Amino acid sequence: MVKIRQEGTGPVPEIPEVAFSAPAGRPTGVEVMTLAELRARADACQLSAPHRPGFHHLLMLDSGRLVHSVDFREHVLAPGDLLWSRPGQVQHFGDLTDAEGRLVLFEAGFLDPATAAAARIEDWYGPPVRRPEGAAAGGVDEAMRQLHGEFGALGGLPLEIHLDVLRHLLAVLVLRAAYPGGEPDGDGSCTAGAAYLRFRDAVERGFTRSRRVADYARSLGYAPRTLSRATEAAAGVGAKEFIDRRVVLEAKRLLAHGDQSAARIADRLGFADATNFSKFFQRQTGTTPIAFRTAVRGGVG
């Protein structure tokens, strides 16, 4: 059996989970700030270490360059880029010294359910970085500007009205951010889009029980080839690769966040034993579970 941690080495520091905490005197559920304000308020070492927020980050870079990692993948942001990380995703900031922009933090429950559904705010499969162009970029920038201005105008309206205005302005921003080109992501095919979305949701519910495309195809009423074509068109990978990537992501999160043994992680992800899990992980990532855990926690603490 593969051991995640060698005997006698002591506990490995976990990646901390960060809950939303509104500043004193500010409304709960949303916060808007510039990157300059973030630099002044936050510990740079904590920002640069992997952490797992329980709320959304919506960041628009205005100038400079910023490297930001989301779920163990590094993204390089240029001016005009929009980054959206979701609750539960592991992230850490790069050097913020020369980066200027605006950042919105919000809890999922702050938005009304209809907006949350239309903007697919819990879509962890969506691209973390988008680049609005033309009129779409102007719309995102204006929505961000108005939200920032209203957040700083506390006291101009009764608190309940102020919260409603913030909620509506945030709704405009997330809807524009969700559709930066004016159209949903994908190939434009209604049939392929519907099949992919049903498959994606089924994988999210069942990836710990099955990694077989045939099982999902049978339960959804599609041919396996139909699911593969739809997933290739919408996500750029085949259906089997899509399932495997979701399993790998969960494995990385479990390895990064806790001190569970390989046997325990294997059991949680539906593997017969730790050996099969380790072989799968190494085949997909090119590294062993223990090597990944060591590498991802190198900056923690």
C-alpha positions in Angstrom: 0.0 0.0 0.0 1.3 3.5 -0.9 1.7 5.7 2.2 1.0 9.4 1.8 3.2 10.4 4.7 6.2 8.4 6.0 6.2 7.2 9.5 7.7 9.5 12.1 7.7 12.7 10.0 4.9 14.3 12.0 1.7 16.0 10.7 1.8 18.0 7.5 0.2 21.4 7.6 -3.1 21.5 5.8 -4.1 24.1 3.3 -6.3 26.5 5.4 -10.0 27.1 4.6 -11.0 30.7 4.7 -14.5 31.9 5.6 -16.1 35.1 4.4 -15.7 37.9 7.0 -17.2 41.3 6.4 -15.2 44.3 7.6 -16.7 46.0 10.7 -19.6 48.3 9.8 -20.0 46.8 6.3 -22.8 44.7 4.9 -22.4 40.9 5.0 -22.2 38.7 1.9 -20.2 41.0 -0.4 -17.0 43.1 -0.3 -15.4 45.3 -3.0 -11.9 46.6 -3.0 -9.0 47.6 -5.1 -5.8 45.5 -5.3 -4.0 48.4 -3.6 -6.5 48.1 -0.7 -5.9 44.3 -0.6 -2.1 44.9 -0.4 -2.5 47.3 2.5 -4.9 45.1 4.5 -3.7 41.5 3.9 -0.6 39.6 4.8 1.4 39.0 1.5 2.7 35.7 2.8 -0.8 34.4 3.5 -2.0 35.5 0.1 0.9 33.8 -1.6 0.3 30.5 0.2 -2.3 28.0 -1.0 -5.7 28.6 0.7 -9.3 27.5 0.1 -11.8 30.3 0.3 -15.5 29.5 0.9 -16.6 32.4 -1.3 -16.3 33.7 -4.8 -13.4 35.9 -6.1 -14.1 38.1 -9.2 -11.0 40.0 -10.1 -10.5 42.4 -13.0 -6.9 43.4 -13.7 -6.5 47.1 -14.9 -2.7 47.3 -15.2 0.4 45.4 -14.6 0.7 41.6 -14.5 -0.5 39.1 -12.0 0.1 35.3 -11.6 -2.8 33.5 -9.9 -3.2 29.8 -9.2 -6.6 28.2 -9.2 -7.0 24.5 -8.3 -3.3 23.9 -8.8 -3.1 25.5 -12.3 -1.3 28.8 -12.8 -2.8 31.6 -14.8 -1.0 34.7 -16.0 -3.4 37.8 -16.0 -2.9 40.8 -18.3 -4.8 44.1 -18.2 -8.4 43.5 -19.2 -8.5 39.9 -18.0 -11.2 38.8 -15.6 -10.6 36.0 -13.1 -13.4 34.1 -11.4 -12.6 31.5 -8.7 -15.3 29.6 -6.9 -15.8 28.6 -3.3 -13.8 25.5 -2.4 -11.2 26.0 -5.1 -7.6 26.1 -3.9 -5.9 29.3 -4.9 -3.0 31.6 -4.2 -1.9 35.0 -5.4 1.4 35.8 -7.0 3.3 39.0 -6.5 0.8 41.8 -6.2 3.4 44.6 -6.1 2.9 45.9 -9.7 -0.7 44.8 -10.2 -3.6 47.2 -10.1 -7.3 46.2 -10.4 -10.6 45.6 -8.6 -11.7 42.6 -6.6 -15.2 41.5 -5.6 -15.6 38.9 -2.9 -19.1 37.5 -2.4 -20.9 34.5 -0.9 -23.1 32.5 -3.2 -26.2 33.1 -1.1 -25.9 36.9 -1.5 -27.4 36.6 -5.0 -31.0 35.7 -5.7 -31.4 32.1 -6.9 -32.5 33.1 -10.5 -29.4 35.1 -11.0 -27.2 32.4 -9.5 -28.7 29.9 -11.9 -28.5 32.1 -15.0 -24.8 33.0 -14.3 -23.9 29.4 -13.4 -22.0 30.7 -10.4 -21.3 27.2 -9.1 -19.9 26.0 -12.4 -16.4 24.8 -11.3 -15.8 23.6 -14.9 -16.0 27.1 -16.4 -12.7 28.8 -17.3 -11.2 30.7 -14.4 -9.9 33.5 -16.7 -11.9 35.2 -19.4 -11.1 38.2 -21.5 -14.1 40.4 -22.5 -13.7 42.3 -25.7 -15.2 45.4 -27.2 -18.7 46.3 -25.9 -18.6 43.3 -23.5 -15.4 44.6 -21.9 -17.0 48.1 -21.5 -20.1 46.5 -19.9 -18.1 44.5 -17.3 -15.9 47.6 -16.5 -19.0 49.8 -16.0 -20.7 47.1 -13.8 -17.6 46.8 -11.7 -17.3 50.6 -11.4 -20.9 51.0 -10.3 -20.6 48.2 -7.7 -17.4 49.6 -6.3 -18.9 53.1 -6.0 -22.1 51.8 -4.3 -20.1 49.7 -1.9 -18.2 52.8 -0.7 -21.4 54.8 -0.4 -22.5 53.2 2.9 -24.8 55.7 4.7 -26.3 57.3 1.7 -29.3 54.9 1.8 -31.1 52.8 4.5 -29.1 49.6 5.0 -31.7 47.3 3.6 -32.0 49.4 0.4 -28.2 49.7 0.2 -28.0 45.8 0.3 -30.7 45.5 -2.4 -28.8 47.9 -4.6 -25.5 46.0 -4.1 -27.3 42.7 -4.9 -28.7 44.1 -8.1 -25.4 45.6 -9.2 -23.6 42.4 -8.4 -26.2 40.5 -10.4 -25.4 42.7 -13.5 -21.7 42.1 -13.0 -21.8 38.3 -12.6 -24.2 37.9 -15.6 -21.8 40.0 -17.8 -18.8 38.0 -16.5 -20.6 34.7 -17.2 -21.1 35.7 -20.9 -18.1 37.9 -21.8 -18.7 37.4 -25.5 -22.4 37.7 -25.4 -23.0 34.0 -25.9 -22.7 30.9 -23.6 -19.5 28.9 -23.9 -19.6 25.9 -26.2 -20.1 25.2 -29.9 -23.6 26.8 -30.2 -25.3 23.5 -30.7 -28.4 23.2 -28.5 -28.3 19.4 -28.6 -24.6 19.2 -27.7 -25.0 21.8 -25.0 -27.9 20.0 -23.3 -26.1 16.6 -23.4 -22.9 18.1 -22.0 -24.6 19.9 -19.2 -26.5 16.8 -18.1 -23.4 14.7 -18.3 -21.4 17.3 -16.4 -23.9 17.4 -13.6 -24.1 13.6 -13.5 -20.3 13.4 -13.2 -20.4 15.8 -10.4 -22.9 13.6 -8.5 -21.3 10.3 -9.4 -17.6 10.5 -10.1 -16.8 8.8 -6.8 -19.0 5.8 -7.8 -18.2 5.3 -11.5 -15.5 6.4 -14.0 -17.1 4.6 -16.9 -18.7 6.6 -19.7 -21.1 3.8 -20.5 -22.6 4.0 -17.0 -23.4 7.7 -17.5 -24.6 7.2 -21.0 -27.0 4.5 -19.9 -28.4 6.6 -17.0 -28.8 9.7 -19.1 -30.3 7.9 -22.2 -27.5 8.9 -24.6 -25.1 6.8 -26.7 -21.5 6.9 -25.3 -20.3 8.5 -28.6 -22.9 11.3 -28.2 -21.6 12.2 -24.8 -18.0 12.1 -26.0 -18.9 14.4 -29.0 -20.8 16.8 -26.8 -18.1 16.9 -24.1 -15.4 17.4 -26.7 -17.3 20.3 -28.2 -18.0 22.0 -24.9 -15.0 21.2 -22.8 -12.3 20.3 -25.3 -11.8 16.8 -24.0 -13.6 13.5 -24.5 -16.0 12.1 -21.9 -13.6 9.6 -20.3 -10.9 12.3 -20.0 -13.5 14.6 -18.5 -14.4 12.1 -15.8 -10.8 11.3 -15.0 -9.9 15.0 -14.7 -12.7 15.4 -12.1 -11.4 12.5 -10.1 -7.9 13.9 -10.3 -9.0 17.3 -9.1 -10.8 15.8 -6.1 -7.7 13.6 -5.4 -5.5 16.7 -5.4 -7.9 18.5 -3.1 -7.9 15.6 -0.6 -4.1 15.3 -0.8 -3.7 19.0 -0.3 -6.2 19.7 2.5 -5.8 16.7 4.8 -3.6 14.1 6.2 -5.7 11.1 5.1 -3.9 7.9 4.0 -3.9 6.7 0.4 -6.2 3.9 1.4 -8.7 6.4 2.8 -8.6 8.6 -0.2 -8.8 5.6 -2.5 -12.0 4.5 -0.7 -13.5 8.0 -0.9 -12.9 8.1 -4.7 -14.2 4.6 -5.4 -10.9 2.8 -6.0 -10.5 -0.8 -4.9 -7.3 0.0 -3.0 -4.4 2.5 -2.5 -2.3 0.8 -5.1 -4.9 1.3 -7.9 -5.4 4.9 -6.8 -1.7 5.6 -6.9 -1.3 4.1 -10.3 -4.2 6.1 -11.6 -2.9 9.3 -10.1 0.6 8.9 -11.5 -0.7 8.0 -14.9 -2.9 11.1 -15.0 -0.4 13.6 -13.4 3.0 12.2 -13.9 3.7 12.2 -10.2 2.9 10.1 -7.2 0.4 11.2 -4.5 3.1 11.7 -1.9 5.2 13.8 -4.3 2.2 16.0 -5.2 1.3 16.5 -1.5 4.9 17.5 -0.7 5.1 19.9 -3.6 1.7 21.6 -3.1 2.4 22.2 0.6 5.9 23.6 0.1 4.6 27.2 0.6 2.2 26.5 3.4 3.3 27.7 6.9 
